[in-house]
Amino acid sequence: MTSQTSAQQPIDSPFGATSTASDVLDGIDLSGRLVLMTGGYSGIGLEATRALAAAGAHVVVPARRPDVAREAVADIDDVEVDTLELADQASIADFADRFLASGRDIDLVINSAAVMANDYTTVGPGWESQFGINHLGHYALVNRLWPAIARGRGRVVAVSSAGHRRNGIVWDDIDSARSYDKWRAYAQAKTANALFALELDDLARAAGVQAFSVHPGGIMTPLQRHLPREELIARGWIDADGNVTDPSLKSPEQGAATMVWAATSPLLADLGGIYCEDCNVAEIISDDQTDAAHGVREWAVDPEQARRLWALSAERTGVDAFAASS
């Protein structure tokens, strides 16, 4: 076990599951800091944008629907919206080129945009969409923006999910060519988010950049838009009238807390590559702990799988900011 995975143990954090993004930023001054926030105009991403801007940050929100994004953030000062489609590698390259041409540094990156449990579709040259958007889109974005991120010497946060605990990377059928299960594909994509942060932290450490992955918690947001109402009821998330009934679900403000905490907390200054939940470092749970309510599976903090995924991602996207030094 490497030093990164051995660091996968809870620390003495003053925050927890009920903390909000504003709570964890209390007393933290982000004036003069630039935050790149995908998904920053909806759900927990919008609440993170609001809290980060209130702490003084300039927040750049790349958006698939820029008009909708501008309307959503209209009441928040110091937020900039640009066009980005994470399903389209050309769009990612165009956005990165525009940003790099501005000459600005990026202090913090939070990869919050995601699609969950949608019907089978592909993006790019036949990539399963959840893997292609949630992982490959963010992988390419960070690698293309690396010069600005390296200058900022800050943190990159990949928003994973407890959904990763269902299964890891399905190496022999990543694009679900043989069969498609929406939850298996989601679990794979969220495992990929965690493995991405693990390997990025290792590669970026020499440049003074840290990376973390987080489970924000269960929250009712537009992320559930692909789930039929009947499934939401069957899972106990809502009742027949659409009211949220699951007491374990967080509010959007609480759901935004762990990603913001991972991006800014001084308690994580000597850590990196770790998976966080409830504003703390999560414990590793073994395969036989099938009923565990918290924790991270071993396959999501496995350095060998992280390196393998990075190599596959570089091959697929044609982008690897660290190729010359690896």
BELZIPE-V391112 format. One record per backbone hydrogen bond with DSSP energy under -1.0 kcal/mol. CO is the residue of the C=O (numbers start at 1). NH is the residue of the N-H. E is the energy in kcal/mol with one decimal. If there is no record, write none. Layout:
co:CO nh:NH e:E
co:CO nh:NH e:E
//
This chain:
co:2 nh:6 e:-2.4
co:5 nh:8 e:-1.5
co:7 nh:9 e:-2.6
co:11 nh:13 e:-1.7
co:16 nh:19 e:-1.3
co:20 nh:24 e:-2.0
co:21 nh:25 e:-1.2
co:23 nh:26 e:-1.2
co:25 nh:28 e:-2.4
co:30 nh:33 e:-2.3
co:33 nh:58 e:-2.8
co:34 nh:107 e:-1.7
co:34 nh:108 e:-1.8
co:35 nh:60 e:-3.3
co:36 nh:110 e:-2.8
co:37 nh:40 e:-1.2
co:39 nh:42 e:-1.2
co:42 nh:45 e:-1.3
co:43 nh:47 e:-1.4
co:44 nh:48 e:-2.1
co:45 nh:49 e:-2.5
co:46 nh:50 e:-2.4
co:47 nh:51 e:-2.1
co:48 nh:52 e:-2.9
co:49 nh:53 e:-2.4
co:50 nh:54 e:-1.9
co:51 nh:55 e:-1.2
co:52 nh:57 e:-2.2
co:53 nh:56 e:-1.7
co:55 nh:30 e:-3.1
co:58 nh:35 e:-2.7
co:59 nh:80 e:-2.9
co:60 nh:37 e:-2.9
co:61 nh:82 e:-1.6
co:63 nh:84 e:-2.0
co:65 nh:69 e:-2.5
co:66 nh:70 e:-2.7
co:67 nh:71 e:-1.7
co:68 nh:72 e:-2.1
co:69 nh:73 e:-2.0
co:73 nh:76 e:-2.3
co:78 nh:59 e:-2.1
co:80 nh:61 e:-3.7
co:82 nh:63 e:-2.9
co:85 nh:88 e:-1.9
co:88 nh:92 e:-1.9
co:89 nh:93 e:-2.1
co:90 nh:94 e:-2.4
co:91 nh:95 e:-2.6
co:92 nh:96 e:-2.6
co:93 nh:97 e:-2.4
co:94 nh:98 e:-2.3
co:95 nh:99 e:-2.7
co:96 nh:100 e:-3.0
co:97 nh:101 e:-2.0
co:99 nh:102 e:-1.5
co:100 nh:103 e:-1.5
co:107 nh:155 e:-1.4
co:108 nh:36 e:-2.9
co:109 nh:157 e:-3.0
co:110 nh:38 e:-1.8
co:110 nh:112 e:-1.2
co:111 nh:159 e:-2.0
co:121 nh:129 e:-2.3
co:123 nh:127 e:-2.6
co:124 nh:126 e:-1.0
co:127 nh:123 e:-2.6
co:128 nh:132 e:-2.9
co:129 nh:133 e:-2.8
co:130 nh:134 e:-1.6
co:131 nh:135 e:-1.1
co:131 nh:136 e:-2.5
co:135 nh:139 e:-3.1
co:136 nh:140 e:-2.4
co:137 nh:141 e:-2.0
co:138 nh:142 e:-2.6
co:139 nh:143 e:-2.1
co:140 nh:144 e:-2.5
co:141 nh:145 e:-1.9
co:145 nh:149 e:-2.0
co:146 nh:150 e:-3.4
co:147 nh:151 e:-1.5
co:148 nh:106 e:-2.1
co:148 nh:152 e:-1.5
co:149 nh:153 e:-1.3
co:154 nh:210 e:-2.3
co:155 nh:109 e:-2.3
co:156 nh:212 e:-2.4
co:157 nh:111 e:-3.2
co:158 nh:214 e:-2.0
co:161 nh:164 e:-1.9
co:162 nh:165 e:-2.2
co:163 nh:166 e:-1.5
co:169 nh:171 e:-1.5
co:170 nh:173 e:-2.3
co:173 nh:176 e:-1.9
co:181 nh:185 e:-2.5
co:182 nh:186 e:-1.7
co:183 nh:187 e:-2.5
co:184 nh:188 e:-2.3
co:185 nh:189 e:-2.2
co:186 nh:190 e:-2.4
co:187 nh:191 e:-2.4
co:188 nh:192 e:-2.4
co:189 nh:193 e:-1.7
co:190 nh:194 e:-1.5
co:191 nh:195 e:-2.5
co:192 nh:196 e:-2.6
co:193 nh:197 e:-1.8
co:194 nh:198 e:-1.9
co:195 nh:199 e:-2.4
co:196 nh:200 e:-2.8
co:197 nh:201 e:-2.3
co:198 nh:202 e:-1.3
co:199 nh:203 e:-2.5
co:200 nh:204 e:-3.1
co:204 nh:207 e:-1.3
co:204 nh:209 e:-1.8
co:205 nh:208 e:-1.7
co:210 nh:156 e:-2.2
co:211 nh:273 e:-3.9
co:212 nh:158 e:-3.0
co:213 nh:276 e:-2.7
co:214 nh:160 e:-2.4
co:218 nh:250 e:-3.6
co:221 nh:224 e:-1.9
co:222 nh:225 e:-1.9
co:224 nh:227 e:-2.0
co:228 nh:232 e:-1.9
co:229 nh:233 e:-2.2
co:230 nh:234 e:-2.4
co:231 nh:235 e:-2.1
co:232 nh:237 e:-2.1
co:233 nh:236 e:-1.5
co:237 nh:245 e:-2.1
co:237 nh:246 e:-1.0
co:239 nh:242 e:-2.2
co:243 nh:239 e:-1.9
co:246 nh:249 e:-1.6
co:251 nh:255 e:-2.9
co:252 nh:256 e:-1.5
co:253 nh:21 e:-1.6
co:254 nh:257 e:-1.2
co:256 nh:260 e:-1.6
co:257 nh:261 e:-2.9
co:258 nh:262 e:-2.7
co:259 nh:263 e:-1.5
co:260 nh:264 e:-1.3
co:261 nh:265 e:-3.1
co:265 nh:268 e:-1.4
co:266 nh:269 e:-1.5
co:268 nh:271 e:-1.7
co:274 nh:213 e:-2.5
co:275 nh:282 e:-2.4
co:276 nh:215 e:-2.8
co:280 nh:277 e:-2.3
co:283 nh:296 e:-2.7
co:286 nh:289 e:-1.7
co:288 nh:290 e:-1.4
co:289 nh:292 e:-1.4
co:296 nh:285 e:-2.6
co:297 nh:300 e:-1.4
co:298 nh:301 e:-1.4
co:302 nh:306 e:-2.2
co:303 nh:307 e:-2.4
co:304 nh:308 e:-2.2
co:305 nh:309 e:-2.6
co:306 nh:310 e:-2.2
co:307 nh:311 e:-2.2
co:308 nh:312 e:-2.1
co:309 nh:313 e:-2.7
co:310 nh:314 e:-2.6
co:311 nh:315 e:-2.1
co:312 nh:316 e:-2.4
co:313 nh:317 e:-2.6
co:314 nh:318 e:-2.1
co:320 nh:323 e:-1.6
//
